[in-house]
Amino acid sequence: GGGLYFDALTFSFVRDFDISYFDGDGIALVGGGDITIESGRLLGPNLKSASSSVGIHLRGGVSVITITNVFLEKCGTGFISDTTLMVTANYQIWLSHINFNVNGRGLIIYDNSWVHITQGFFGGSEIDGIYVASTATACHLNVVGGTFYGTGGGTCVSPSTS
């Protein structure tokens, strides 16, 4: 089964959670803002790139989200920012001390969001640590500190540079 689905949350706080062996999205958000996700673990079905599981999926219109001390492991993709359910791009995404471990892909950006990563760990991705799609023509990606270890296809891949 799936994990948690939130629609238009505002000023919300999700903390100290463990979502394991989910199919689909572990946590999915559409719209809303000023959301904090902290101190948790999302453990996918251990199928990595063959899986459609996504640890955290922002499906459009999320204005500001802060994710701190979260462990994303064994998912098809650890984190996706896109506009699949709302045409408005996600705005500011703050990821701090986040661990992407043994996923098909660590993080994918399909929209024009601003993504700030501080002290992230990207390890054991079969395909890429970070992938910025060609649809993200105005995306801003800022990575400060952290580790990329054993990522399959590349550390940070964009169709315009790969």
N, C-alpha and C positions, 0 to 999 in steps of 0.2 A: 504494500500500500504506500500511499504518499505520506508526506510529513505535515508541515504547517503551511496554511495558505492565508495571507492577510490581504485585504482589499481596503485601500484608503486609510491606513493607520496614520495617526498624527500624535506626536509626543509619546511614543511607546517605547518600552524597554523589555527586551527578551534576554533572560540571563540564566546561567547555570542549567544548561540543557544537554541532553544526549539523545540524538535521533539516529537509530541504527537500522541498516539493511532495508532502506526505503527504495521504492521504485518511482521514478519521476523526480519531482523536486522535493528536497529536504525542507527548505524554507522558500516560499515564493511570495513576492510582494508586488502589488500593483498600486500605484498612486500613493499619496500620503507623503509624510516627511517628518523630520526630526525623530528618526528611529535609531535606537541603539541596540545592537546585538553583541552580547559579551559573554565570555567564558563558557564555551560550549563545544560540542563535538558532533560532527555529521559524518557518519560512517556509511558509505554506499554499499552496494551489493557485491563488491570485489570483482567486477567485470571490466573495470577501467574503460578503455576506449570503445569496447563493444557494448557498453551500457548507455542508455539515454538518461541515466540519473544525473541530477545536478544538485550539488550541495546547497548553494544559495542562488536563487534566480530572481533578479530584478526585471520585471516584465513591462516596465515603462512607467513614467510619471512619478517616480520616487524622487522627491526634491533633495533631501539631505539624509544620508545614512552613515552611521559610524559602526564599524565592526572591529572588535578588539578581542584578542586572545581566543580565537576560534580555530579549531582543528578540522580540516576538510580532507577526508581520506577515502580512497578506493571508489571514487565516483567517475562516471564518464567525463564530467567536467566539474571542477570544484566550484566555480563561480561564473555566472553569465549576467551581463548587463545588455538588455535589448529592449525592443519596443513591440513585443509580440502581442500584448493585450491592451496597450495604450500608445497612441501615436507619439505622445510627448516623450522625449528622451529623458532618462534618469539624469539628475543634475550633479550633485556632489557626492562622491563615494569615498569614504575615508576608511582605509584598511590598515590596522596597526597590529603588529605581532600576530599575524595570521599565518597558518601553516597549511600549505597545499602539499599533501604527501601521497604519492602513488596514485595519481589520477590519470585519465586519458589525456586531458588538458587541464592545466591549473586554472587559468582565468581567460575568459573570452569577452572582448568588448565589441559589440555590434553597433552601438549607438554613439551619439556625440556627447557622452557624459565626461565629467572631470573625475579622474580616478587618481587618488593619492595613496601610495603604499609606503608604509614605514616599517622597516624590519620584518619583511615577509620572508617566508621559507618556501621555496619551490623545489621539491625533490621528487625524483622518480617519475616524472610525467612521461607517458609513452610518446606523446606527440609534441607538445610545446608547454613551456612554463606559462607564458603569456602570449595570447594571440589577439591582435587588433585587426578586425575585418575591414575590407575595403569600403564597407558601408559607413564606417566611423570616420568620415572625412574631416570632422571638426573635433574629434576626441582629444582630450588633454590627459596624458599619462605621466605621472611623476612617481618615480621609485627612488626612495632614499634608504640606503642600507639594506641588509638582508642577504640571502643566500640562494643561488641557483645551483642545484646539484643533480646531475644525472637526468637532465631533461632530454627526451628523445630527439625531436626535430629541431629544437632551438630554444634559446633562452627567451627571447622576445621576438615574435615573428609578425610582420605586417606584409600583406601582399605587395605593397609598393616597394619594400626593401628586400624581400626574400627571393 
